[in-house]
């Protein structure tokens, strides 16, 4: 029952309000708060509540701030474009993104890798479209601040290495959280024992 799952998830978020339970731990922590459920519930059926449970207020604020900054700049640049083709692509991508955001209130659609990949591709297409030189006058700003900054071969490799390292570290930390939750779940520890 979705309503009771959401209610239990809110209790879970309240028990770990600042930093949450850790990425990927919902499926392990949820049964500790609602042990009488006979079916497996991997997600809260609300991406934002999942994010709040797993990363706390800090993670939710980081996500919301990032999306606010990105879309504020996106809309500002979209409004400056005169090329109707660029504007149409930009508006279509923006509409698609907001429909995903709305749908995330009633389902965990971003937990499905194909949906997350499609969402990323839509944002990338929109960003490239509004960043294109089509319909830009010479003094108009672009999405990326590039004045006086270029990446040569060594800097590109260093940036790619740093980005890859950051993703690797994130994946290792995420795997450690999941492994720790799995160990605690397998030995029968409850949230109070942790």
FIMARDO-60388 format. One record per residue: z negated, x, y of N, C-alpha, C, CB in turn; residue in one letter. Coordinates in pm, whole numbers, padded with zeros to 5 digits, always signed. Glycine has a CB too. Example, Ala and Ser with C-alpha at 12.3 -4.5 7.8 and 13.67 -1.06 7.14 Angstrom:
BEGIN
-00780+01319-00569-00780+01230-00450-00780+01320-00330-00905+01131-00447a-00708+01285-00225-00714+01367-00106-00787+01290+00003-00572+01408-00060s
END
This chain:
BEGIN
+00000+00086-00117+00000+00000+00000+00000+00090+00123-00123-00097+00000x+00102+00074+00204+00125+00161+00319+00014+00154+00423+00255+00125+00384x-00039+00037+00449-00143+00022+00552-00269+00100+00514-00178-00127+00572x-00311+00091+00388-00432+00164+00347-00406+00314+00343-00481+00116+00210x-00282+00355+00312-00248+00497+00315-00258+00550+00457-00105+00521+00259x-00209+00473+00552-00217+00515+00693-00362+00521+00740-00137+00419+00782x-00444+00423+00699-00585+00422+00738-00659+00543+00681-00653+00293+00690x-00634+00575+00556-00697+00692+00494-00648+00820+00560-00668+00696+00342x-00520+00824+00596-00463+00942+00662-00528+00963+00799-00311+00927+00678x-00558+00855+00869-00626+00866+00999-00766+00924+00980-00633+00728+01069x-00834+00882+00873-00967+00939+00843-00955+01089+00814-01033+00865+00722x-00853+01124+00738-00828+01264+00705-00805+01346+00831-00708+01277+00611x-00726+01292+00924-00699+01362+01050-00826+01374+01132-00591+01288+01131x-00910+01273+01129-01036+01277+01202-01134+01378+01145-01098+01142+01203x-01126+01406+01017-01217+01502+00954-01180+01646+00988-01215+01484+00802x-01054+01670+01024-01005+01804+01058-00924+01796+01187-00919+01865+00942x-00985+01758+01298-00907+01721+01416-00835+01836+01486-00995+01656+01511x-00891+01954+01489-00833+02059+01571-00716+02131+01503-00939+02158+01607x-00737+02180+01382-00634+02259+01314-00580+02195+01187-00689+02393+01281x-00630+02080+01147-00580+02011+01030-00621+02075+00899-00432+02003+01037x-00558+02031+00792-00592+02078+00658-00503+02193+00612-00582+01965+00559x-00394+02220+00683-00300+02325+00646-00166+02265+00606-00355+02411+00531x-00060+02336+00637+00074+02287+00606+00092+02265+00456+00179+02386+00658x+00146+02151+00420+00177+02121+00281+00058+02078+00196+00238+02238+00219x-00057+02052+00257-00177+02021+00179-00207+01872+00168-00295+02089+00239x-00130+01787+00232-00159+01643+00231-00171+01590+00088-00051+01566+00306x-00075+01626+00005-00071+01575-00133-00194+01614-00214+00054+01626-00204x-00260+01723-00174-00378+01768-00246-00508+01713-00185-00383+01920-00247x-00510+01701-00054-00631+01657+00017-00647+01505+00011-00627+01704+00163x-00536+01432+00015-00542+01286+00019-00622+01226-00096-00401+01229+00017x-00603+01269-00222-00682+01209-00332-00832+01232-00319-00635+01267-00465x-00874+01335-00248-01016+01360-00228-01080+01255-00137-01037+01499-00168x-00999+01195-00052-01049+01093+00040-01027+00952-00014-00980+01107+00175x-00941+00940-00113-00914+00809-00172-00891+00828-00322-00790+00740-00105x-00998+00856-00397-00983+00893-00538-00944+00778-00631-01111+00951-00587x-00954+00654-00589-00926+00540-00678-00779+00502-00685-01005+00421-00634x-00693+00577-00620-00550+00546-00620-00486+00602-00746-00480+00603-00492x-00414+00518-00818-00355+00561-00945-00214+00619-00929-00351+00445-01041x-00153+00602-00811-00019+00657-00791-00027+00783-00703+00075+00551-00726x+00071+00868-00719+00076+00993-00642+00133+00964-00504+00162+01101-00717x+00062+01003-00400+00107+00981-00262+00123+01117-00196+00006+00889-00182x+00247+01168-00185+00265+01302-00129+00262+01309+00023+00394+01358-00177x+00292+01196+00092+00300+01195+00238+00241+01065+00292+00446+01212+00285x+00213+01067+00422+00151+00951+00486+00251+00843+00528+00073+00995+00607x+00378+00864+00505+00484+00771+00548+00487+00756+00699+00466+00634+00483x+00454+00865+00769+00460+00875+00914+00460+01025+00944+00339+00798+00985x+00574+01077+00989+00585+01222+01011+00481+01274+01110+00723+01256+01061x+00451+01196+01212+00356+01241+01314+00214+01244+01260+00364+01151+01438x+00180+01146+01177+00048+01145+01115+00037+01258+01012+00020+01009+01049x+00146+01283+00938+00149+01398+00847+00124+01527+00924+00286+01405+00773x+00193+01542+01036+00178+01662+01118+00035+01674+01172+00278+01659+01234x-00022+01563+01215-00159+01563+01266-00259+01600+01156-00194+01427+01325x-00241+01544+01036-00331+01574+00925-00321+01722+00887-00298+01486+00802x-00200+01775+00878-00181+01910+00827-00198+02020+00932-00046+01921+00768x-00168+01992+01059-00177+02097+01162-00277+02064+01272-00041+02121+01223x-00333+01944+01270-00432+01906+01370-00370+01880+01506-00537+02013+01383x-00457+01862+01604-00411+01837+01740-00331+01954+01796-00529+01807+01831x-00369+02075+01756-00298+02194+01804-00151+02189+01761-00366+02322+01750x-00127+02165+01634+00010+02158+01583+00089+02044+01643+00009+02146+01434x+00024+01928+01657+00093+01812+01715+00129+01838+01861+00005+01687+01704x+00038+01902+01936+00066+01934+02077+00175+02040+02090-00060+01982+02147x+00177+02138+02001+00283+02239+02004+00418+02172+01977+00256+02350+01899x+00422+02086+01876+00546+02014+01845+00591+01927+01962+00528+01928+01719x+00499+01846+02016+00533+01755+02126+00576+01833+02251+00413+01664+02159x+00508+01943+02281+00545+02024+02398+00684+02084+02381+00442+02135+02420x+00710+02137+02263+00842+02195+02237+00954+02093+02249+00845+02258+02099x+00932+01976+02192+01034+01871+02201+01051+01823+02345+00996+01752+02112x+00941+01812+02420+00949+01769+02561+01031+01869+02643+00807+01753+02621x+00999+01998+02628+01071+02101+02705+01218+02102+02667+01008+02240+02681x+01246+02098+02537+01385+02101+02491+01464+01982+02546+01391+02101+02337x+01410+01859+02527+01487+01741+02567+01491+01722+02718+01427+01618+02503x+01392+01767+02790+01397+01759+02936+01513+01843+02988+01263+01807+02999x+01523+01965+02937+01633+02054+02978+01767+02001+02927+01609+02197+02926x+01769+01949+02806+01891+01895+02747+01946+01781+02834+01864+01844+02602x+01860+01687+02870+01903+01572+02950+01946+01616+03090+01790+01467+02960x+01874+01712+03147+01911+01763+03280+02051+01822+03279+01810+01870+03327x+02081+01904+03179+02214+01964+03170+02320+01862+03133+02213+02076+03069x+02285+01767+03048+02380+01663+03009+02425+01583+03130+02319+01570+02903x+02333+01553+03219+02366+01477+03340+02456+01554+03436+02239+01437+03412x+02459+01685+03426+02544+01766+03514+02687+01781+03463+02482+01903+03532x+02711+01752+03338+02845+01770+03281+02939+01660+03328+02838+01771+03126x+03062+01704+03363+03162+01607+03410+03265+01573+03303+03233+01662+03533x+03280+01659+03205+03377+01636+03098+03328+01520+03011+03399+01765+03012x+03408+01413+03002+03365+01293+02928+03347+01322+02778+03466+01179+02947x+03426+01413+02724+03413+01449+02583+03278+01517+02557+03530+01542+02539x+03243+01612+02642+03115+01683+02629+02999+01584+02647+03104+01798+02734x+03010+01496+02744+02904+01397+02767+02890+01303+02647+02934+01315+02895x+03003+01264+02587+02998+01174+02471+02929+01242+02352+03141+01129+02432x+02964+01368+02327+02900+01441+02217+02751+01457+02246+02966+01581+02197x+02718+01496+02368+02578+01515+02406+02497+01387+02394+02570+01567+02547x+02555+01274+02440+02484+01145+02431+02470+01100+02286+02559+01037+02512x+02573+01121+02206+02566+01083+02065+02458+01161+01991+02700+01106+01998x+02451+01291+02018+02348+01374+01954+02208+01334+02002+02373+01523+01983x+02196+01303+02130+02068+01261+02185+02023+01129+02123+02076+01247+02338x+02115+01035+02109+02083+00907+02047+02043+00925+01900+02204+00811+02057x+02115+01012+01829+02081+01040+01690+01941+01100+01678+02184+01136+01627x+01909+01193+01767+01777+01257+01763+01667+01155+01789+01770+01371+01866x+01686+01069+01888+01581+00971+01918+01568+00866+01808+01611+00902+02050x+01677+00835+01738+01664+00742+01626+01584+00805+01513+01804+00699+01574x+01600+00936+01491+01519+01006+01391+01372+01005+01434+01569+01152+01372x+01347+01029+01563+01208+01026+01613+01145+00889+01592+01204+01063+01761x+01220+00784+01618+01166+00649+01597+01141+00621+01449+01262+00544+01655x+01235+00659+01365+01221+00635+01222+01103+00712+01163+01350+00674+01149x+01069+00824+01227+00957+00907+01178+00822+00837+01191+00954+01038+01254x+00814+00730+01269+00689+00655+01279+00662+00573+01153+00692+00563+01402x+00765+00542+01076+00748+00454+00960+00785+00520+00827+00830+00330+00978x+00820+00648+00831+00857+00716+00707+00843+00867+00726+01001+00679+00663x+00840+00939+00618+00833+01085+00622+00972+01142+00598+00733+01139+00517x+01066+01101+00680+01205+01140+00658+01231+01288+00685+01295+01058+00745x+01149+01354+00767+01171+01496+00792+01117+01583+00679+01106+01536+00924x+01051+01523+00579+01006+01597+00461+01119+01613+00360+00888+01525+00395x+01227+01543+00382+01344+01555+00296+01433+01663+00358+01422+01418+00282x+01457+01769+00284+01527+01886+00339+01663+01851+00398+01544+01991+00231x+01737+01763+00332+01870+01725+00382+01859+01656+00518+01941+01633+00282x+01758+01572+00537+01740+01506+00667+01703+01605+00775+01633+01398+00657x+01614+01699+00744+01574+01800+00842+01693+01890+00878+01458+01886+00787x+01774+01924+00778+01892+02006+00805+01993+01930+00891+01958+02049+00673x+02015+01803+00861+02106+01722+00940+02056+01708+01083+02125+01584+00877x+01926+01686+01100+01866+01676+01233+01888+01806+01311+01716+01645+01222x+01866+01920+01246+01888+02050+01311+02034+02068+01350+01843+02164+01219x+02124+02027+01261+02267+02039+01290+02306+01950+01409+02351+02001+01166x+02252+01830+01416+02281+01740+01527+02234+01802+01659+02215+01602+01505x+02113+01856+01660+02062+01922+01782+02148+02042+01819+01916+01966+01763x+02192+02118+01719+02275+02236+01746+02410+02195+01804+02295+02318+01618x+02472+02092+01748+02602+02046+01799+02588+01998+01943+02657+01931+01710x+02484+01921+01971+02461+01873+02107+02436+01987+02203+02345+01777+02111x+02357+02085+02162+02325+02198+02248+02450+02281+02278+02219+02287+02183x+02530+02306+02177+02654+02381+02199+02748+02303+02291+02724+02411+02064x+02755+02172+02273+02844+02090+02357+02803+02096+02504+02843+01945+02308x+02675+02077+02532+02635+02077+02673+02629+02217+02731+02501+02008+02689x+02628+02318+02645+02627+02456+02692+02769+02509+02710+02550+02543+02595x+02866+02436+02661+03004+02484+02669+03047+02497+02815+03100+02390+02593x+03150+02577+02838+03200+02597+02974+03280+02478+03024+03285+02722+02981x+03310+02385+02938+03390+02269+02976+03315+02183+03076+03429+02186+02852x+03373+02163+03193+03314+02076+03294+03203+02141+03374+03260+01954+03228x+03198+02275+03376+03096+02345+03452+03160+02413+03571+03021+02449+03363x+03104+02392+03689+03152+02466+03805+03090+02605+03802+03118+02392+03938x+03143+02696+03878+03103+02836+03865+02955+02861+03894+03185+02921+03957x+02891+02784+03981+02752+02809+04014+02653+02729+03932+02730+02782+04157x+02700+02649+03839+02614+02559+03763+02540+02632+03652+02695+02444+03704x+02413+02597+03631+02336+02663+03527+02376+02612+03389+02186+02642+03549x+02348+02693+03290+02375+02653+03152+02243+02639+03079+02466+02756+03081x+02248+02599+02954+02127+02571+02877+02041+02695+02861+02163+02514+02740x+02105+02806+02834+02032+02930+02812+02036+03014+02940+02091+03009+02693x+01924+03065+02980+01918+03148+03100+01968+03286+03059+01772+03155+03161x+02085+03324+03110+02147+03448+03065+02175+03545+03178+02275+03418+02993x+02133+03516+03300+02165+03603+03412+02105+03743+03390+02114+03543+03544x+02191+03841+03384+02146+03979+03371+02091+04015+03233+02043+04005+03471x+02103+03929+03135+02048+03958+03003+02157+03943+02899+01928+03865+02970x+02185+04052+02831+02282+04047+02722+02223+04118+02601+02418+04113+02764x+02269+04079+02486+02224+04142+02363+02334+04231+02310+02184+04036+02257x+02308+04361+02304+02404+04450+02242+02379+04449+02091+02393+04594+02301x+02449+04532+02018+02438+04533+01873+02298+04559+01821+02529+04635+01817x+02228+04659+01879+02093+04692+01834+01995+04580+01866+02046+04823+01898x+02007+04522+01984+01916+04413+02021+01938+04289+01936+01933+04379+02169x+02064+04262+01903+02093+04147+01816+02029+04167+01680+02244+04127+01802x+02042+04288+01626+01981+04316+01496+01829+04306+01503+02023+04455+01447x+01771+04358+01611+01626+04351+01627+01580+04205+01641+01581+04433+01751x+01654+04125+01718+01619+03983+01734+01631+03910+01602+01709+03917+01841x+01737+03938+01527+01755+03874+01397+01643+03915+01301+01893+03910+01337x+01604+04042+01304+01495+04089+01218+01363+04021+01255+01481+04242+01229x+01332+04014+01383+01208+03951+01427+01205+03803+01389+01190+03966+01580x+01317+03734+01410+01324+03592+01372+01307+03575+01222+01459+03530+01418x+01373+03660+01144+01359+03653+00998+01217+03683+00954+01456+03751+00930x+01154+03781+01018+01016+03815+00986+00922+03700+01019+00973+03942+01062x+00945+03634+01131+00861+03520+01170+00874+03407+01068+00900+03470+01310x+00996+03379+01024+01018+03274+00924+00951+03314+00793+01168+03249+00902x+00964+03440+00754+00901+03487+00630+00749+03474+00637+00940+03634+00603x+00689+03515+00748+00544+03504+00764+00501+03358+00757+00499+03567+00897x+00576+03271+00824+00544+03128+00818+00548+03077+00674+00643+03047+00905x+00651+03114+00599+00663+03068+00461+00551+03122+00373+00798+03110+00403x+00510+03247+00394+00400+03305+00316+00269+03232+00347+00385+03456+00346x+00243+03208+00475+00120+03136+00513+00122+02995+00455+00105+03131+00667x+00235+02928+00466+00248+02793+00411+00225+02794+00261+00386+02734+00444x+00282+02890+00191+00263+02899+00046+00117+02927+00012+00353+03008-00014x+00050+03008+00093-00092+03037+00069-00177+02912+00085-00141+03148+00165x-00148+02831+00187-00221+02706+00205-00202+02614+00085-00176+02635+00334x-00079+02602+00040-00050+02515-00074-00117+02569-00201+00103+02502-00096x-00112+02699-00221-00175+02759-00340-00326+02738-00336-00143+02909-00348x-00387+02758-00220-00532+02739-00209-00570+02594-00236-00582+02781-00070x-00494+02500-00181-00521+02359-00205-00503+02324-00352-00431+02270-00118x-00402+02383-00416-00378+02358-00558-00492+02413-00643-00244+02421-00600x-00542+02530-00607-00655+02589-00682-00778+02500-00668-00686+02732-00631x-00808+02458-00546-00924+02372-00526-00909+02240-00601-00945+02346-00376x-00788+02184-00599-00765+02057-00669-00778+02076-00820-00626+02001-00634x-00732+02190-00874-00736+02210-01019-00877+02236-01071-00646+02326-01057x-00965+02290-00986-01101+02315-01033-01196+02201-00996-01153+02446-00977x-01140+02097-00936-01219+01977-00910-01305+01983-00786-01305+01949-01025x-01279+02075-00696-01355+02082-00572-01314+01966-00481-01334+02218-00501x-01408+01914-00409-01378+01811-00310-01382+01872-00172-01478+01693-00320x-01345+01792-00073-01342+01840+00066-01481+01890+00108-01294+01728+00161x-01585+01828+00062-01721+01869+00099-01758+02003+00040-01821+01764+00055x-01694+02042-00071-01723+02170-00137-01650+02287-00075-01689+02163-00282x-01546+02258-00001-01462+02365+00055-01531+02431+00174-01324+02309+00099x
END
